[in-house]
Amino acid sequence: MVMPSPILETKLYVPRQRRGLVTRPRLSERLNRGGESKLTLVSAPAGFGKTTLVADWLATTPEKATTWLSLDPNDNLTASFWRYVIAALRTAVPDVGATALSLLESPKEPIAAVVATLLNELSALPNDLVLVLDDYHVVDAHEIHEGMAFLLDHLPPQIH
């Protein structure tokens, strides 16, 4: 049995607010409205402040339970990607994803079953939760995209 790589916990931290940050109230308001939908996509060229904007928005809306995952090109292994997503979710809801994690340990278990199990656990959450996947554009694994599409198609209404 292959042991999973350890989780790099710094990937789960919301970036610190920067001093001298120029606030962008119009964009923050659009992010607030985006909380009414399943998915909010923040898209702009590199260096335009997407990460800073979302981190600032989260800091100014502390009433929202939030999770963060900073992705990089090494996150294209399906089991590892979902382990990180569950680890991010657990920063806000410590017990969520336990069954899905155990299914990830089985090499024969299809990812659809893992994601379905995770969705069932998320649907039991009583409060809203925001999951931020920073730099998702670096993920190019087809199986991960299929799993994310399944997740979004079946996302409980309290998860954004």
C-alpha positions as CSV (number, residue, x, y, z in Angstrom):
1,M,0.0,0.0,0.0
2,V,1.3,3.4,-1.0
3,M,1.1,6.0,1.8
4,P,-0.3,9.4,0.6
5,S,2.1,12.4,0.7
6,P,1.7,14.7,3.6
7,I,-0.5,17.7,3.2
8,L,1.4,21.0,2.9
9,E,-0.6,23.1,5.3
10,T,0.6,26.4,4.0
11,K,-1.5,25.7,0.9
12,L,-4.6,26.0,3.1
13,Y,-3.9,29.5,4.4
14,V,-5.7,32.6,3.2
15,P,-3.0,35.0,2.1
16,R,-2.4,37.9,4.5
17,Q,-3.8,41.3,3.7
18,R,-1.2,43.7,2.4
19,R,-0.6,47.1,3.9
20,G,-1.5,49.9,1.6
21,L,-4.1,47.8,-0.2
22,V,-6.4,49.7,-2.5
23,T,-9.8,48.5,-1.7
24,R,-12.1,47.6,-4.6
25,P,-15.6,47.9,-3.2
26,R,-17.4,47.4,-6.5
27,L,-15.6,44.1,-7.1
28,S,-16.1,43.1,-3.4
29,E,-19.9,43.7,-3.9
30,R,-19.9,41.5,-7.0
31,L,-18.2,38.8,-4.9
32,N,-20.9,39.2,-2.2
33,R,-23.6,38.7,-4.9
34,G,-21.7,35.7,-6.2
35,G,-22.3,33.9,-2.9
36,E,-25.8,33.4,-4.1
37,S,-24.6,31.0,-6.8
38,K,-22.7,27.7,-6.9
39,L,-19.6,29.1,-8.6
40,T,-17.9,32.5,-8.8
41,L,-15.1,32.7,-11.2
42,V,-12.6,35.5,-10.8
43,S,-10.7,35.8,-14.0
44,A,-8.0,38.4,-15.1
45,P,-4.4,38.3,-16.4
46,A,-1.6,37.3,-14.1
47,G,-0.7,40.1,-11.6
48,F,-4.0,41.9,-11.7
49,G,-4.8,41.1,-8.0
50,K,-7.2,38.2,-8.2
51,T,-5.8,36.5,-5.1
52,T,-5.5,39.7,-3.2
53,L,-9.1,40.7,-4.1
54,V,-10.6,37.4,-2.9
55,A,-8.4,37.3,0.3
56,D,-9.5,40.9,1.1
57,W,-13.1,40.0,0.5
58,L,-12.9,37.1,2.8
59,A,-11.3,39.3,5.5
60,T,-14.1,41.8,5.2
61,T,-16.9,39.2,5.5
62,P,-15.9,37.3,8.6
63,E,-19.5,36.0,9.1
64,K,-18.9,33.6,6.2
65,A,-17.2,30.2,7.0
66,T,-14.4,30.0,4.4
67,T,-11.8,27.5,3.3
68,W,-8.9,28.2,1.0
69,L,-6.7,26.0,-1.2
70,S,-3.8,27.4,-3.2
71,L,-3.2,25.1,-6.2
72,D,0.0,24.6,-8.1
73,P,1.1,22.4,-11.1
74,N,1.9,19.6,-8.7
75,D,-1.9,19.2,-7.9
76,N,-2.7,17.3,-11.1
77,L,-2.8,13.9,-9.4
78,T,-6.5,13.1,-8.8
79,A,-6.3,11.5,-5.3
80,S,-3.9,14.2,-4.1
81,F,-6.1,17.0,-5.4
82,W,-9.2,15.6,-3.6
83,R,-7.2,15.0,-0.4
84,Y,-6.2,18.7,-0.5
85,V,-9.8,19.8,-1.2
86,I,-11.0,17.8,1.9
87,A,-8.1,19.1,4.0
88,A,-9.2,22.7,3.0
89,L,-12.8,21.9,3.9
90,R,-11.7,20.5,7.2
91,T,-10.1,23.9,8.2
92,A,-13.7,25.1,8.6
93,V,-15.5,21.8,9.4
94,P,-13.1,19.4,11.1
95,D,-15.0,16.2,10.6
96,V,-16.2,16.6,7.0
97,G,-14.9,14.2,4.4
98,A,-13.8,11.4,6.7
99,T,-15.6,8.7,4.6
100,A,-14.5,10.3,1.3
101,L,-10.9,10.2,2.6
102,S,-11.1,6.6,3.4
103,L,-12.4,5.9,-0.1
104,L,-9.4,7.7,-1.6
105,E,-7.2,5.2,0.1
106,S,-8.7,2.4,-2.1
107,P,-7.1,2.5,-5.5
108,K,-10.1,0.8,-7.1
109,E,-12.7,3.2,-5.9
110,P,-13.8,5.5,-8.7
111,I,-13.4,9.3,-8.1
112,A,-17.2,9.7,-8.8
113,A,-17.9,7.6,-5.6
114,V,-15.4,9.7,-3.6
115,V,-17.0,13.0,-4.8
116,A,-20.5,11.7,-4.2
117,T,-19.6,10.7,-0.7
118,L,-18.1,14.1,-0.1
119,L,-21.2,15.7,-1.4
120,N,-23.4,13.7,0.9
121,E,-21.3,14.9,3.9
122,L,-21.4,18.5,2.7
123,S,-25.2,18.4,2.3
124,A,-25.5,17.7,6.0
125,L,-23.7,20.9,6.9
126,P,-26.1,23.4,8.6
127,N,-24.4,26.6,7.5
128,D,-23.0,28.3,4.4
129,L,-19.4,27.5,3.5
130,V,-17.2,29.1,0.8
131,L,-14.4,27.0,-0.8
132,V,-11.8,29.0,-2.6
133,L,-9.6,27.2,-5.2
134,D,-6.9,29.7,-5.9
135,D,-5.1,29.2,-9.3
136,Y,-7.4,26.4,-10.5
137,H,-6.2,27.2,-14.0
138,V,-2.9,25.2,-13.3
139,V,-4.9,22.0,-13.0
140,D,-5.1,20.3,-16.4
141,A,-6.0,16.7,-15.4
142,H,-9.2,15.6,-17.2
143,E,-10.3,13.3,-14.3
144,I,-10.1,16.3,-11.9
145,H,-12.1,18.5,-14.2
146,E,-14.8,15.7,-14.4
147,G,-14.9,15.4,-10.7
148,M,-15.2,19.2,-10.2
149,A,-18.0,19.3,-12.8
150,F,-19.8,16.5,-10.9
151,L,-19.3,18.4,-7.6
152,L,-20.7,21.6,-9.1
153,D,-23.6,19.8,-10.7
154,H,-24.7,18.4,-7.4
155,L,-23.4,21.0,-4.9
156,P,-25.7,21.5,-1.9
157,P,-27.2,25.0,-1.7
158,Q,-25.2,26.0,1.3
159,I,-21.8,25.4,-0.3
160,H,-20.3,28.0,-2.7
